[in-house]
Amino acid sequence: MPSELQAESDQSYTGFASRLDPANLPDGILQAAQNIRLQRGIAQPRKGCQRLTDALLNALTMVGSGVWVDSQGRDNIVMVFTDRMYLFRPEQQGSSPALLGPYTFPAGSVIAAGGVVDCVQALDKLIIFRGKYDSSVFPASVTNAAISNGATGTITVTTTGQHGYTTGDEVTVRHGIFDVESALDGSHTITVTSPTEFTFSWTNTTGSTFQAHTNKTPFTAVRGKPPLIWDSTTGVFSVASQRFVNPSSGTALTNINVSLPPADFGFYYQNRVICKYSDHQLVASDILSFETDLFFNNFLINQGGNDVIVGCLPWIENQFLVFMRNSIYVAFLETTSFVQGTSPGSKSQITVVTTELGCLARRSIVNAGQFVFFLSAKGVHLLTPQLDLKVIGNTMPLSEPVADFFQTVNYTTVSNSVACYYNNRFYIAMPVIDAVNNPNGKNNRILIYNALNKNWESVDRYPVGLNIDNLIVGGYQNQERLFLMTNFAGVNQYGGVFLEEEREDGDYYTGGNAGVILPFALPANLNTGQSLSYIDSFVRTREFTMKTLSEKRFSRGEFQFNNIINDIVGIDATMHDPDSTQEILGYQFSGTSDGTLRPRIAGRGSSVDFTIRFTSGRPALKGVTVYGITANRPMVSQE
């Protein structure tokens, strides 16, 4: 005879674990969650994002973004294009939103689409790093006619080997001796005349005639894009001077201006700019200065190990973390015995944290209180501090419960992943392989970890084309909000600044020129173009087994919602052993109060799970109960 009617419930939801066996998941853990937020145990679709910028910039190609804090303490979103920069200031502190710029780059200083871009604010200036020097440095000689003071002439540079440069490249030329010829030191936009020769125009500002030279040595030539420095007072960009003198002895030369070198990235910490100078070398500027001594203020990290510096993160006191591709280190920069133009204090050092794992993406490194999140080849990891404030690396990824998600990640472009910590959540945007909708490997998914629930919360998807090129946390009105950045990429890719979780009716994203013109005053109707009327969201519950693997007949389910009028849900039930799936309910709510739906199931199997599709609106799922009968013997004869 069959057993009496039994029930099994989930009364609240705290996360999802897609890798684990659904039949063994604990109460309140989902199999899957897409575009969902889990708050106070309730599962609800996220709000839609709101596009804040209009179509004014659609024809431009955007290459990067960042944050600039102005003199009034307002957050401005930096939008870097190939040859210019704009600042977008969201509404905050009582001021209307505004688009500021363009601020054009110096002639010849451009950033190619897909090039290196990193924005750093320091000393009331904005630094845009554009990539480090080439590894090849060519000995060279210089030939020129006499150039009078104030005049412009042509300098011809001959390298000892084939340089491989092309016309329009930026090349730094330096004289190896500190003398009159050092006036040529700096970065120049060149014209290539032969495989071993190039020229550039030079204006003499020395105060006297620059004498003629024929194959004057010793010079060096190296290709690289020096950082661009934006002065917030004048609104003008300048190229970081590349004047530098190689010391001819073991001691530092005094009163020599050395420059902020080309770098892949940098950060401002303890009144210094620290930047990646080569794959295994970091250099630090002098205190409260951009001047950098490349010979004395540098850290060589794991040289010879074929490892590569990926990113850095300020830590405690005078320490910062250095993430390489296969290892992690702590760098200590002593400042107590600082003397300008000399090496850091004798106690400066590099200490290893772990050699068992490293970092794949610089912008995935995020600090949240005492913890550090980052993306490794094994998934998302968490660095944990000990009582002595040292950090240790746990070899078990934080993302182990959702490890199957990382099997879909495009590791060809995963280095472009970006993360942030906002509203007690860790967001990481990554590229998922999709040859049709994402052929360029852009970040098209956001994986979210809820630090309060201590579980993974959701995989967020956005409309095709709304890629997540950056995540920026900044001020909006009177609170801190999260902005999604989608790069403009010409007339066929409409990017901009998107305010996350703002709309009740879906994501606002348009492929046309509809919208208001910046600057504008709120309130303003930005929904003139295309707005999706719903968020493509669903949850899949764990498998309910009634604590046994024997066969059962499931009679009905009970689904409790918070809802508003016209919300629509669809519910599918999937039985296992034997496997079958059926839609048991499609329902539109007609009232504004809590609603409990009790659809009939009438299916058999050893377990059942439910997929709840939030088809329209934002109904909130509070709990699920399934009722069934467990048989004492098989319901179907095995004979």
N, C-alpha and C positions, 0 to 999 in steps of 0.2 A: 504494500500500500504506500502511496506517496506520503511524504512528511507534510506537516502543517506549513502554512504560508510563512515565509521568512522575508526579512527586509535588510538591506544594507545601504548605508548612506555616506555621502560626503557633505559635511555641514559648513565647510569653508575651504578656501583655496589659497595656497601660499606659494605655488610655483609649478613648474613642469620639468619633467626629466624624460627626454625622448629616447635616450639610449637604453634605459633599463627595461626589464620585462614588465609590460603593463599590468600583468596579473599580480606582480609582487610589489607594486608601488604602494606606499603608505597612504592613509587617508589624506585627502586634500591636495594630493599631487597629481597633476594632469599629465597625459601623454604628450600633448601638443597645445600650443597657444600662439595664435597669430593675431597681431594688432590688438593685444589685450593688456589691460592694466589690472593688477590684483591688489586691491586696497581694502583693508579691514576684512579680509577673507572673501571679498566679493569679486567676481570676474566680470569685467565690463569692457566693451570696445574703447580703444583710445579715441580721443578727439582728433579732428582733422587739422592739418596744418594750414596756415594762412600765409599767402604770398604777400610780402610787404613792399617789394620793389616792382616796378612796372617794366614795360617793354623798351624803355629808352636806351638800354645798354645791349639789346639783343644782338646787334650787328657786330659786337666786339667779342674778342676771345679772352676769356678769363683764365688765369693760370694759378691763382692762389688767393688765400684770404687770411685774415687775422683780426686782432683787436687793438684799437688805439684808445687810450683814456685821455680825454682832453683836459684842459686846465680847470674846468668846472667839475671834474670828476665823472663826466658822462661817458658811457661806453659807445664807441664808434666801431662799426664793422669795416675792416679794411678789405677792399676788393682790388686785387692786383691783376692788371691786364698785361698784354704783351709789351705795351709801350707807355702805360700810364697807370694811375691809381685813382680810385674814388673812395670816399668815406661815406658810409650810410649810417646815419644816427637815428635809431628808433626813437619813438616817443618815450620820454622819460623826464623826470624831475620838472614837470610842467612845461617842457619845450616840445614843439611840434617836430615830427620826423623831417629829416632833410637829407638830400644827396649833395655832397660837397665834392668839388673837383670839376674837371679833371686836373690832376697834378701830373704833368708829363715828365717822362724820364729824359735825362740828357741824351743828346744826339749820339746814335751808335750803341746805346745801352738798352738792349732789349732782352726779353725773356721768351724763348720759344715755347709753343704749346707743348705741354708735357715736361717742361724744364723744371729745375729745382727752384723752389720758392719757400722762404721762411721769413716771417715778420717778427721783429723783436723791438719793443719799446725800451729806450734807455736814454737817460740824460735829456729828457724832453725832445728826443728825436726818434724817428722810426727808421730802423735798419731793415732793408730787404736783402737777404742773402740769396745768391743766385747760383751756387755751386762752387766747388773747390777747384784749385789749379789742376791742370794736366799733370800727369806723373813725369812727363819728359821736359827737362830743362836743357835748352840748347846754348852752349857757348856761342857767342856771336861777336861781330865787329860792326862798327858804324861808319858810314861815309856821308858827308854833307858838305854843302857850300857854306860860306860864311853867312850868318844871319844876324842882322843888326837888331838892336834892342827894340822891342815892340813889333818887329816884323815876323811874318810866318814863312817858314821854309819847309822843305821836304827832307826827311831823314831816311836813309836807306840802311837796312839791317841785313847782314849776311850771316846765316847760321852755318855751323860746321857740318850739319847733316840735313837731310830733307825734313822740313818742319811739319808738313802735312796741314798747314793752315789754309783757310780760304778767305777771300776778300770779305770784309765786314766783321771778322773775328776781333775780339778784344785780347790784346797781348801786352803783358807787362815786360818792359825793358828796364834793366838795372845795370848800373856801372859797378864793377867790383871794388872800386877805390873811391873814397870820399874826396872828390875834387870838383873842378869846374864842370866836367862832363856828367856829373851826377844830376845836373839840371834836367837831363833827359829821362831820369827815372820816373816811372809811372805807367799807367795803363793807357793804351792807344788803340784806336780803331784802325786796322791796317788794310792796305791794298797789296795783294800778292802779285809779284812780278815774275817769280820763278820758284821751283821747288825748294830753293835754298835762300830766297830773297824776298823781302817785303818792304814796303815803305809806309810812312805815316806823316801827317802834317803836324808841325810843332811851332808854337808861338813863343818867341824869346821874351821872357820877363825877368831876365837876370840883372838888368840894369846896364849891361855892356854888350858889346858884340860877341856873339858866339862863334868861335873860330872854326874854319874849315877843317875837316878831318878826312883821312883816307884809311879805311879799314882799322879804325881805332878800337883797341881792345883794352881791358877785358870786359865785355858786356855779356849778359845772359838774357834769354828770351823764354817766356813761358806763357802759354795760353790760359786764360781764366777770366771769369766775370767778377770783378770787384763788387763788394756790396754797394747798394745805393742808400744814401742817407738823406732822409727827408727832414727839413727844418720846419717845425710846426709854426714858427713865428713868421717866416717869409713864405712858406708854402712851396719852397723850391727844393728839387732834388739835386744832389751832387754825388759824384763818384768818389768812394773812399780812396784817398791818395795812397798810391802804392810805392811811395818813396821808401827806400830801404837800403842800408849799407851793410854788406857782409863784413863783420869784424875781421880784421886781419890778424888779430892775436886772440888769446884766450880770455881777454877781459872785454867788458862791454864798453862801447863807445858812448860818451856822454853827449847830451844836447843834440841827439840825432832823432828826427821824427821817423818813427816806423809806423806802419799803417795797419788798419783792420783788414786782414787778408780775405781773399775769397774763401767761402766755406759752404758746406752743405746745409748747416743750421747753426744757430747760436742761441744763447739765453743770457739774461742779465741777472747776476747773482752776486750779492755782497759787494755791490758797486763796481763790478767788473763785467765785461762782456766775454763770455767763454764760447768758443766756436770750434767746430770740427774742421781742422786744417788738412788732414789726410785720413786715410782709412784707419790709422792707428795712432793718430796724434791730435791732441787738443791744445789750443793756445788760449791764454788768458790775457786780457788787456790790463794796463795799469789801472789803479783805483781811480774812479771818477774820470776816466779818459778812454778814448778809443784807441790810443796808441798802444801798440803791441810789439813786444820783442820776441820774434819767432825763435830765437836761439835760447833765451833764458826762461821766458814765461810759457813753458810748454810741458805737457805730459805725454810720454810715450807709453802706450798701453798694449801689452801682449804682442810686442813687435816680433815678427818672425813666425807667429802662430797661424798665419793666413786667416786671421779673424778680422772683422770689420766693425768699426764703431757704428752703431745704429742710432743711438739717441742718448740723452742725458736727462737727469731730473734733480733739481735742488732737493737736498735732504735736510740735515740738521746742522746747526752751527756753521762751520766752514766746509762742510762735506757736500758732495753731490754724487749721485749714482751714475755710473757709466754702463750702458747696455751695449754689448757687442752681439754679433750674430750667434755666437756659441758660448758666451760667458758673460758674467756681470761683475762689476768692480765698484768700490767706493773710493773716490778721490778726495783727499784732504788738502786744502789750500791754505797754508799758514799766512796770516796777515800781520802778525805782531811785529815782525822785523822787516816790514816792507820798505824797500828803497827803490825809487823809480829807476827803471833801466837795468835792474839786476834781477836775478832769478828769485823765485818764491822762497820763503823761509825754509831752513834746513829740515824742518819737521814735515813739510809737504810730502805726501806719499800716496801710493796706490795700494789698496787692499782688495784681495779677491773675496767675492761673496759666494759665487758658485761657478764651476766650469761644466756643470751638467746640463745647463740650458741657457738660452739667450733670447734675444728679441728679434722679431721679424719686421716690425713696423714702428718707426719712431713716434708717430703721433698716437699710437695705442698706449703709450706709457702715461699713466694717470695716477696722481696722488690723491688719496681720500683719507684725510686724517693720518692715522698711523700706518695705513696700508698703501701698497703700490700695486696697481693692476698693470699687466702688459700682455701682449700677444707673443707667444712663442710658437715653435714648430709643432708643439704638442697641444696647443690650445691656449686659453686664457689662464695665466698664472697669477698668483698673489704672493708678494713679498711681505713677510711678517716680521716686525721688530721684536727683539727680546728685551729683557729687563735692562741690559746695558746699552740699549738703543742701537745695537747692531742689527742688521737685517739678515735673514736667512731665506734661502729659496727652497720652497717645497716642491719636490719632484712630481707630486700628484697635482694635475691641473685642476683649477677651480671649475673648469668647464667639462670635467669628466662626465657629469650627468647628461650633457647634451653633445657628447663627442661625435655623434652621427652627423650633426650639423656641419662640422668642420670637414667632413668628407665631401661636401658640396662646394667648398670654398675654392676660388680660383687662385692658386698659389703663384701664378705668374704675375699677378698684380696686387697680391695681398700686402705688399709693402706700402700701399697707399691707404691702408686701413686707418681709421681715425676713431678716437674714443674720448669720452668726457665723463665726469661724475656730476650728476645733477639730481636734485630732489631725492636723495638717498638711493639713487640708482646709478649703476655703471652701464653706460651706453657704448657699444662698439659697432661701428659700421664697417662691413666687409663686403668684398665682391663674391657673389655666388654665380657659379657657371650657368650661363643662359645664352646660348649661341644666337637665339632669335632676338630677344629683347635687350640683351646686354653684351653685344659682341666685343666691346672695348674693355670689358673687365672693370667697370666702374663699381663703386660701393653701392649695392642695391638692396642690402638687408641691414637691419640693426638688431643685434642681439642684446638683450637687456637683463642685467642681474639686479635683483632687488636686495639691497643690503639689510633692510629691516626684516624681510622674510627669510633672508639667507638662502635664497633659491633663485634659479633663473626664471624670469617672468614671462618673456614674450620674444617672438621673432617678428619684427615690424617690417611690413612691405609698403611701398609707396607706388603711385602711378608710374608706369613705364616712362623713363626719361627724367624723372625726378630723382636723380642720383644724389648720394650724400657725400659730397667732396670735402666737407668739413662740418664739425660740430662745434658751436660756439656758445658759451654761457655768458650772458650779459644782461644789462638792465633793460627792462621794458615797462613803461609806465612807472609803477611804484614797487616793482618786485623783480627778482632775478628769474630769467626765463631762458629756455633753450632754443637756439636758432639752428636750422638746417641750412647749409650752403650748397647750392648747386651751381657749378661753374657755367657761365655763359660760354657758348662755343659756336658763335656764328648764327646765321639766320635759321638753321634747322634745330638748334638746341637752345631752349629758353630757360635760362637759369635765374638766379636771384637769391634773396634772403627769405626764408620761410620760418614763420613762428610756429613752433611745435605745440600741438595740443591746444588749439585755439577755437576751432569751429565745431559746432554740434552736427553739421550736416555733411561732413566729408572733407576730403583734401581739396584745397583750391590749387589748381594747376592749369595753366592755359598755354596753348601753343600759338596764340594769336597776339595781336597788339592791343587787346582790350585792357582797360584799367585806367587808373588815374595817373596823372603826371606828377612826379616828385619835383620839389617838395609839396606836401599837401598837409592839411590839418584834419585830424580825426574829430568826429567820425567821418569816414568816407567809404563809399561802396566799392570794395575791391573785387566783388563777385560778378563782374561784368562778363568775364570769359567763361572758361570751362570749370565747373565745380562738380566733383563726384558727389552723388547724393548719399553715399554710404561708405563705411569703412569695411573692406573685405576682411572680416574677422571671424574667428571661430575658436572653440576649445574642444579638445577630445579628452574625455575622462579616462581614468584608469579602468582596468577590467574588474568588474564586480564578480566575485567568485562565491560569495556566501561562505567563505572560509573553507571551501572544499572544492576538489576538482571533479567531483561526480557530476553527472548530467542533471540539468534542471530545466524546468519550464518557467519562463519569465512571463508574468501576467501583465504588469503595467509599470510605468515609471511615474515619478513625481518630481517636478521641476519648479523650484520656487524662484520668482523673479521680482526685482524692483523694475518698474517700467513706467513709461509715459504713453499717452494715447498715440495710436498708429505705429508703435514699435512692432517689428515683425521678426519672428524667429522661426527657424526650421530645425527639426531634431531627427537625426538618424540613429538607429540602433544597429549595432553589429554584434551578432552572436558568433561564438568561436567553438569549434569542435561539436557539431559541424558548423562551417563558416557560412554566414549569410548576412546581408545588409538590407535594411528596409527603412524607408522614411516613415516615421510613426506620427509626425505632426508638422504642419505648417500653420502658423497662427499669427494673427494680427491683434494686438491688444486694443481694447476699446475703452479702457478706463485709465485713470492716473494712479490708482493705488497698487499695492503689491498684488501680484497674481501668481497663483499656483496652478500649473498645468499638469493633468493626469492622463497622458495618452496610454492607449492599450498597446501592448507589445505582442503577445501571443507568439513567442518564438522559443526555441529550445537550444541548449548548448551548455557547455561547461562554464562559460563566463559571457558577459556582455559589457560592451562599452558604448558610450554615447558621444556623438558629435553634435554640438550645439552651434548652429550657424546664426550669426546676428545679421539678418538680411537687411534691416532698415532701422535707423535710430540707434540708441545706445541702451538697450535693456541690460540690466545687471543680474547675473546669475548668482544666487545666494547659496543654493545647495541642490543636490540630486539624491533621490532615494529610488531604489529599484526593488520590486516585490517579485518573489518567485517561490517555486516549490522544488525542494530537493528530493529526488527519487531514492528509495532504498535499493532499487534494482533498476537496470537499464529500462527506459521507456520503449525501446525498440529491440525486438528479439535479435540476438546475435547468431541464431541458428540459420 
